[in-house]
Amino acid sequence: MNQYRIKKSITSELAAYMVERSVRKANELGIQVNIAIVDESGHLVHFSRMDGAPLLSIEIAINKAYTGAAFGLPTHEWHPLIREEPALREGIVHTPRLVTFGGGYPITVEGDLIGAIGVSGGSTEQDMACCLAALEFVETQAPA
């Protein structure tokens, strides 16, 4: 019988690279955002607030990342899942830290959840684009 399991987790170095890519994308879009990277358990690993990013978006970015890690599901996929389920739609939104709109994504490597990213400060589409720029880096160029 196995007494333990080995889990992969994002490193602070990879998280910093991802934040850098998100900031670069935000600059291209002309927006200021907050970027949170959490580990596979939803604990904050790296956070960055661009100059001028909305203060209210700090917690939203962290919660988007938490939601991505907690469920292994991008935050924008929640609304379609609950839209046609009145009891779920009205009840689950009271779950602390759950975000049901875009801007949070799980981070996976070789099929394993290693963390999640959350971005807040722009429109939903802009936040998602900043996340995707960071995730593209993980998929194509992440240091070993």
N, C-alpha and C positions, 0 to 999 in steps of 0.2 A: 504494500500500500504506500502510495506517495504521500508524504507528510507536508509537502509544500509545492508551490508552482512558481515558475520564473516569469516575471512580467517585464515587458519592454516599456521604457519610459523616455519621454523627450528629454534632451539635455538642455541646459541653459544656453549652451553655445548654439545649438540648432534654433532654439527659440529666438535668440538675438538676431540670427540671420533672417528668420521669418519676419520679425518686426521691421528689420531694415527694408525688406521687400515690400511690406505693406505701406510703410512710410513713403517709399519711392512712388508707389501707385497712387497714394493719396495726393502727393505733390503733383503728379501728372493730371489728376482730376481737379486740382485746385481746392482741396478740402483739408480740414484739420480733424484728425480722428484720435480716438483712444484705442489701443491695441492690447489685448490680453492673451497670454498663452498659459494654458494650464496643463498639468500632467494628466495621466490616464485616470487618476482619481478625482480630478477637478480642482486640485490645489494649484494656486498661482505660482508660475515659474518665472514669468517675465511680464512686465507691464511697461507701456510707454504712452505718454500723453503728449501729443504734438502741441506746440505753442498755439493757443487759441482754440483748442478743441473744447467742446462743451463739457462743463463740469458734470452735468447730469448723466452724460454718456460714459463716465468712468465706470460706474456700477453696472450699467447696461452692457458694456463690453465684457466685463468680467463674468456677468451672468450668461451672456451668449456663449462664451467659452465653456463655462460650467455645464450648460445645457448640452453642448456638443459632446462633451466627455461623458456626462452622466447617462446619455441615451445612445451615443454613437450615431447620432442622426443630425444632419444639418438643421439649423433652427427654422429655415424657411419651409421645411417639409412637414412641420407640425400642423399648420393651419389646414392643409388639405386632409390630414388624417382626422382632425376633430370637427371639421366643418359640418358634416352631416350627422353628428352624434351630439344632440343637445345636452344631455347630462354630462358627457365628457367635456364638451366645449365650455360649458358654464362652470364646471367643477375644477378642471385641471389648471385653469388659468390662475387659480388661487394657490397653486403649488409654489412655495418660495423658490426663487432663482430661476424658474422656468421661463424661457423666452420663446415665443411662437412666431417670430418674424425674422427675416433674413439678417445675416451677418455673423453667424456662428457655425463653425464646421469642425467635425472630428478630424484628427490628424492620424492617418494610418500608414504604417510601413509594413510591407509584406503581409498584409491582411490583419495586422495587429494594431489595435488602438493604442497610441502612445501619448495622446494628449488632445487638445483642441485649441482653436483660435476663435476669438471674438473681436469684432471691430464695431465701433459705434461713433457716430458724429456726422456722417453724411446721410444721404438717402439710403434706403434699403439696398438698392442696386449698387450704389457706390461702396457701401460697407462690404457687400458680397464680393465686389471686384477686388477690394484690398485683401480680403481673405484668400481669394483664388490666386492672386499674385504670389502670396506666401506659400500656398499649397503647391503651386507649380514648381517653385524652387525645391520643395521637399521631394517631389516626384522626379525632377530632372538633374538637380545639381547639389543636393545636400552632401556636405562633407561626411566622410565615413568615420 
